[in-house]
Amino acid sequence: MTTSLSPEGIATATAALGTLIRGHRLRIGLTQQELADLSTISVRAIRDLEKGKAQRPRADTIRLIADGLRLGPRARTALEDAVRRGHRGGLGTRHLTAEQPAPPVPLHPLIERDAEATVLTEELRSGAERLITVVGLSGVGKTRLALEAAARLHDAGFPVLWHTAPGAVADCLPACDDQYDALTADCAAYLHGDGRADDLAPELSGALGDRAVLLVLDGVDTALLDFHRLTRLLRELPGLRLLVTADEPWNVPGERLFLLSPLEAPDPSDGIRPDAPAARFLLSRLRHVRPDIVPDERVLADIAWIGHRLDGHPLALSAAASWLTVCDLPTLRGIVESDPAPLLDHLADGRSGSRLRERVARTLAALPDTHRQLIGSLCAASEDAFVLEDVVRLTGMPLPHCGRMVRDLLVSGVIRAGTEGDRSAFRVLCVARAVATGSTLTASPAGTPAH
């Protein structure tokens, strides 16, 4: 038996439709005007839909919007279902509680991470990997990548439970799924060794059925997670996938380590590449700050040099772009080439810059003594790039040990891999170099354990 929605229920369903449209629009980086142009629907109609003011939108309107958003079959069906729930005499309120939970909505479009997002999504969707930990230096884009993968899986029919750790930067709009907030909190508490120890798996199964489910733990400290509890959940819930973003890997059996490096930023000495990922990212940020700047040949050259000098690190690039409110692009390039450290402070929000310095400093401090000493030696060297043989020479240690050291530094995110001619080469990231040279990279005091 179905029951008609009350006026309050209609308003709730209509608001849910608006949230869906707005979420899809923001995810692919469209403005309301751009969506209007693509869908041939007026900006006002789109605005009313997103605000929940249009209680009975026509089916043709929703179809055109879905076409403009380029939605897949599942996402299109979810949009149409939201419309039907808003009509009087439509689906009953008992079906509203069965709506699958959605991930938060990102505030910025994904730029130059499609390859990583595709691999991450497919591994989780297929079940080839059920535990993936995305690691990388603070500000490299771990959360934004996880948001993209979660959105794609949600479009494919996955319920998504998203937990942001206390203190983590949440550059997104929380999903409006109040009925699942408590369940998500219970999952996070359970995997941290808190909360109920026996009944979470049945509760998850009862709430979400037999569907494959994605649980995201964003910005967590993996050292605080309980692997034995995860093992129990994975065993009792075959459809469960866990996606973790963290500064360090969990280092447990079955973990798929997904190392997220900064954006590609090739050396402009070999030719200017305006299509390079770091250049495209920086250009998008530049347009937000200085839309009057025309990307001519000189501008693109400056952008390429800045992107390369800052190693394609997204948060460092965003902070540098904010300085264009007080200086021109050639001046910014000059500062970056001479001493980029001051540019790590974002002018619009000094706390962002301070947080980046603090987190990079914490990453460096957590390295073993030998690793910190190696970073200090590499920063003091005249050459930016180094190869494995250089590590052997600087440390005097055997090749296998040096290989493990380089891998550890790659996982921590303070160096990035590249090519130097035909050889595998590495660079200490500019943000790590700026913090390292401003602090003392010495051995830990006696009695202080190295991590």
C-alpha positions in Angstrom: 0.0 0.0 0.0 1.3 3.4 -0.9 0.5 6.6 1.0 0.5 10.1 -0.4 3.2 12.5 0.8 2.3 15.2 3.2 3.1 18.8 2.2 6.2 18.5 4.4 7.1 15.2 2.6 6.7 16.9 -0.8 9.0 19.7 0.3 11.6 17.2 1.6 11.5 15.2 -1.7 11.7 18.4 -3.8 14.7 19.5 -1.8 16.3 16.1 -2.4 15.8 16.6 -6.1 17.5 20.0 -6.0 20.4 18.6 -4.0 20.9 15.9 -6.6 20.9 18.3 -9.5 23.2 20.7 -7.7 25.6 17.9 -6.7 25.9 16.5 -10.2 26.4 20.1 -11.6 29.2 20.9 -9.1 30.8 17.5 -9.5 31.5 18.1 -13.2 32.3 21.8 -12.7 29.4 23.5 -14.4 27.8 26.9 -13.4 24.1 27.2 -13.5 24.5 29.3 -16.7 26.6 26.6 -18.4 24.0 23.9 -17.4 21.3 26.1 -18.8 23.2 26.4 -22.1 23.7 22.7 -22.3 20.2 21.7 -21.4 18.3 24.6 -23.1 16.5 25.1 -19.7 16.4 28.6 -18.3 18.8 29.6 -15.5 15.8 30.6 -13.4 14.3 27.2 -13.8 17.5 25.5 -12.8 17.9 27.9 -9.8 14.3 27.1 -8.7 14.9 23.4 -9.0 18.1 23.5 -6.9 16.4 25.6 -4.3 13.5 23.2 -4.1 10.9 25.8 -5.3 9.7 23.8 -8.3 7.4 21.1 -6.8 6.1 19.5 -10.0 8.8 19.8 -12.7 7.9 18.3 -16.1 9.4 15.0 -17.2 10.9 16.8 -20.3 12.6 19.3 -18.1 14.3 16.6 -16.0 15.3 14.7 -19.2 16.9 17.8 -20.7 18.8 18.5 -17.4 20.0 14.9 -17.2 21.2 15.2 -20.8 23.0 18.4 -20.0 24.6 16.8 -16.9 25.6 13.7 -19.1 24.2 11.4 -16.4 24.5 7.6 -16.7 21.4 5.3 -16.5 21.5 4.9 -12.8 22.0 8.5 -11.9 19.2 9.5 -14.4 16.9 7.0 -12.8 17.6 8.4 -9.4 16.8 11.9 -10.6 13.5 10.7 -12.1 12.6 8.8 -8.9 13.2 12.0 -6.9 10.7 13.8 -9.2 8.1 11.1 -8.7 8.5 11.3 -4.9 7.7 15.0 -5.1 4.3 14.4 -6.7 1.2 13.9 -4.5 0.0 10.4 -4.5 3.5 9.2 -5.4 5.7 6.8 -3.5 5.1 6.4 0.1 7.2 7.7 2.9 8.5 4.3 3.7 10.4 4.4 0.4 12.1 7.6 1.3 13.9 5.9 4.1 15.3 3.4 1.5 17.0 6.2 -0.5 20.7 5.2 -0.8 23.1 7.5 1.1 25.2 9.7 -1.1 28.7 11.1 -0.7 29.4 14.8 0.0 29.4 17.3 -2.9 32.8 18.7 -3.8 33.2 22.5 -4.0 35.6 22.3 -6.9 35.7 20.3 -10.2 38.2 17.5 -10.6 41.1 18.6 -12.7 43.6 16.2 -14.2 42.9 13.2 -12.0 40.6 11.2 -14.3 43.1 8.4 -14.8 43.5 7.9 -11.0 39.8 8.2 -10.4 39.1 5.6 -13.1 41.5 3.1 -11.6 40.3 3.7 -8.1 36.6 3.4 -9.1 37.0 0.2 -11.1 39.0 -1.6 -8.4 36.4 -0.8 -5.8 33.4 -1.4 -8.1 34.6 -4.8 -9.3 35.6 -5.9 -5.8 39.2 -6.6 -7.0 40.2 -4.5 -4.0 38.1 -4.2 -0.9 40.5 -2.0 1.2 42.3 0.9 -0.5 44.3 3.5 1.3 45.1 6.6 -0.6 48.3 8.3 0.8 50.2 11.4 -0.2 51.5 14.6 1.2 49.0 17.0 2.7 47.2 19.1 0.1 48.0 16.8 -2.8 44.2 16.1 -3.4 43.4 12.8 -1.6 40.0 13.9 -0.4 39.0 15.3 -3.8 40.0 12.0 -5.5 38.0 10.0 -3.0 35.0 12.3 -3.5 35.2 11.6 -7.3 35.5 7.9 -6.9 32.6 7.8 -4.3 30.4 9.9 -6.7 31.1 7.5 -9.6 30.3 4.5 -7.4 27.1 6.1 -6.1 26.1 6.7 -9.7 26.7 3.0 -10.3 24.3 2.1 -7.5 26.6 1.9 -4.4 25.3 3.4 -1.1 28.1 5.6 0.2 28.8 6.1 3.9 31.3 9.0 4.3 33.1 9.9 7.5 35.4 12.8 7.9 37.8 12.5 10.8 37.8 15.3 13.4 40.2 18.0 12.4 40.4 17.0 8.8 39.9 19.6 6.1 36.5 19.0 4.5 36.4 21.0 1.3 32.9 19.8 0.3 29.2 20.1 1.1 28.0 17.3 3.5 25.3 15.1 2.1 21.8 15.5 3.5 21.3 11.9 4.7 20.4 12.4 8.3 19.0 8.9 8.6 22.5 7.4 7.9 24.6 9.8 9.9 24.3 7.7 13.0 25.1 4.5 11.1 28.2 6.2 9.5 29.4 7.4 12.9 28.9 3.8 14.3 31.0 2.4 11.5 33.9 4.9 12.2 33.7 4.3 16.0 33.6 0.5 15.4 36.8 0.6 13.3 38.5 2.8 15.8 37.8 0.1 18.5 35.0 2.0 20.1 31.2 1.5 20.2 29.4 -1.8 20.0 31.6 -4.8 19.2 28.9 -7.4 18.1 26.0 -6.0 16.2 27.3 -3.6 13.6 27.4 -6.1 10.7 23.8 -7.0 11.1 22.8 -3.4 11.4 24.6 -2.5 8.2 23.1 -5.5 6.4 19.6 -4.5 7.7 20.0 -0.9 6.7 21.5 -1.4 3.3 20.5 -4.9 2.3 22.7 -7.1 0.1 24.0 -4.3 -2.1 27.7 -3.5 -2.4 28.5 -0.6 0.0 31.3 1.9 0.0 32.5 3.2 3.4 34.9 6.1 3.2 37.1 7.2 6.2 38.6 10.5 5.1 41.7 12.0 6.8 42.0 9.3 9.5 45.0 8.3 11.5 45.5 4.7 10.4 47.4 3.8 13.6 44.1 4.2 15.5 42.1 1.7 13.3 41.3 -1.8 14.5 42.2 -4.3 11.7 40.6 -7.3 13.5 37.2 -5.5 13.4 37.6 -4.6 9.8 38.4 -8.3 9.0 35.1 -9.3 10.7 33.1 -6.7 8.7 34.7 -7.8 5.4 34.0 -11.4 6.2 30.3 -10.9 7.3 29.6 -8.3 4.6 30.9 -9.5 1.2 29.7 -6.3 -0.5 31.6 -3.9 1.8 34.4 -1.8 0.3 36.5 0.5 2.5 38.3 3.6 1.1 40.7 5.4 3.4 42.6 8.7 2.9 45.5 9.1 5.2 49.0 10.5 5.6 50.4 7.0 6.2 49.4 3.5 5.1 47.6 1.1 7.4 50.2 -1.6 6.6 47.7 -4.5 7.1 47.1 -7.7 5.0 44.9 -7.1 2.0 45.5 -3.3 1.9 45.9 -1.8 -1.6 48.2 1.2 -1.2 47.3 4.0 -3.7 50.1 6.5 -3.8 48.8 9.9 -5.0 51.6 12.1 -6.4 51.4 15.8 -7.3 50.3 16.8 -10.7 52.7 16.3 -13.6 54.8 19.5 -14.0 57.4 18.9 -16.8 60.5 21.1 -17.0 59.7 24.0 -19.3 63.3 24.0 -20.5 62.2 21.1 -22.7 59.4 23.1 -24.2 56.3 24.8 -22.8 53.3 22.4 -22.4 50.1 24.4 -21.7 48.2 21.1 -21.5 50.4 19.7 -18.7 48.3 18.8 -15.7 49.9 21.3 -13.3 49.6 24.1 -15.9 45.9 23.4 -16.4 45.3 23.3 -12.7 47.1 26.6 -12.0 45.4 28.3 -15.0 42.0 27.3 -13.5 43.0 28.9 -10.2 44.4 31.9 -11.9 41.0 32.5 -13.6 39.3 32.6 -10.2 41.6 35.3 -8.9 42.4 37.2 -12.1 39.9 36.6 -14.8 41.3 39.6 -16.7 44.5 37.8 -17.5 44.6 36.5 -21.1 46.5 33.2 -21.4 48.8 34.3 -24.2 52.3 32.8 -24.8 54.0 34.7 -22.1 51.4 33.9 -19.5 51.4 30.3 -20.3 55.2 30.3 -20.0 55.0 31.9 -16.6 52.4 29.4 -15.5 54.5 26.4 -16.7 57.5 27.6 -14.8 55.5 28.3 -11.6 53.9 24.8 -11.8 57.2 23.1 -12.3 58.9 25.0 -9.5 56.1 24.1 -7.1 56.3 20.5 -8.3 52.6 20.4 -9.3 51.5 20.3 -5.7 47.8 21.4 -5.9 47.5 23.2 -2.5 50.9 25.0 -3.1 49.6 26.1 -6.6 46.4 27.4 -5.1 48.2 29.3 -2.5 50.6 30.8 -5.1 47.6 31.8 -7.3 46.0 33.7 -4.4 49.0 36.1 -4.4 47.9 37.4 -7.8 45.6 39.7 -5.9 48.6 41.7 -4.8 51.1 41.1 -7.6 51.3 40.4 -11.3 52.2 37.1 -12.8 55.9 37.9 -13.8 56.5 39.1 -10.2 54.9 35.9 -8.8 57.2 33.8 -11.0 60.2 35.7 -9.8 59.2 35.1 -6.1 58.6 31.4 -6.8 62.0 31.0 -8.5 63.9 32.8 -5.7 62.2 31.8 -2.5 58.8 30.1 -2.8 58.4 29.4 1.0 56.4 32.6 1.7 53.9 31.7 -1.0 52.8 28.6 1.0 50.5 31.0 3.0 47.2 31.4 1.1 46.3 35.1 1.2 42.6 34.5 1.4 43.0 32.2 4.5 46.3 32.3 6.4 45.2 29.2 8.3 45.4 27.1 5.2 49.0 28.0 4.6 49.9 27.5 8.2 48.1 24.1 8.2 50.1 23.0 5.1 53.4 24.0 6.8 52.4 22.3 10.0 51.3 19.0 8.3 54.4 18.9 6.1 56.6 19.5 9.2 54.7 16.7 11.0 55.3 14.4 8.1 59.0 15.2 8.1 59.3 14.8 11.9 57.7 11.4 11.7 60.4 10.0 9.4 63.2 7.9 10.8 66.5 9.7 11.6 68.3 8.3 8.6 65.5 9.5 6.3 65.5 13.0 7.7 69.2 13.2 7.4 69.0 12.1 3.8 66.4 14.8 3.1 68.7 17.3 4.6 71.6 16.2 2.4 69.4 16.2 -0.7 68.2 19.7 0.1 71.8 20.9 0.5 72.9 19.3 -2.8 73.3 21.6 -5.8 71.2 19.4 -8.1 67.4 19.2 -7.7 67.0 15.7 -9.2 68.7 12.7 -7.7 68.9 9.0 -8.5 69.2 5.8 -6.4 73.0 5.8 -6.8 73.1 9.3 -5.2 71.3 7.9 -2.1 73.9 5.1 -1.9 76.7 7.7 -2.1 75.2 10.1 0.4 74.3 7.5 3.0 77.0 4.8 2.5 74.3 2.2 3.0 73.7 -1.0 0.9 71.5 -0.7 -2.2 68.5 -2.7 -0.8 68.4 -0.4 2.2 68.6 2.7 0.1 65.8 1.4 -2.2 63.6 1.0 0.9 64.4 4.5 2.0 63.4 5.9 -1.3 60.2 4.0 -1.3 59.4 5.2 2.3 60.0 8.8 1.1 57.7 8.3 -1.9 54.9 6.9 0.3 55.3 9.8 2.8 54.9 12.1 -0.2 58.0 14.3 0.4 59.6 13.2 -2.8 58.2 12.5 -6.2 59.3 10.3 -9.0 60.1 11.4 -12.6 62.6 10.8 -15.3 66.0 12.3 -15.9 66.9 11.4 -19.4 66.4 7.7 -19.6 66.9 7.1 -15.8 64.4 7.0 -13.0 65.0 10.1 -11.0 63.4 11.8 -7.9 62.9 15.3 -6.5 62.3 16.6 -3.0 59.0 18.4 -3.3 59.3 22.2 -3.1 56.9 22.4 -0.1 59.0 19.7 1.8 62.2 21.5 0.9 60.8 24.9 2.1 59.8 23.4 5.4 62.9 21.3 5.8 65.4 24.1 5.2 63.5 26.3 7.7 63.8 23.6 10.4 66.6 21.4 11.8 66.6 18.0 10.3 68.7 16.2 12.8 68.4 12.9 14.7 65.8 12.5 17.4 66.9 13.3 20.9 68.1 10.4 23.0 65.1 8.4 24.2 62.8 9.8 21.5 61.6 6.9 19.3 61.7 7.4 15.5 58.5 6.4 13.7 
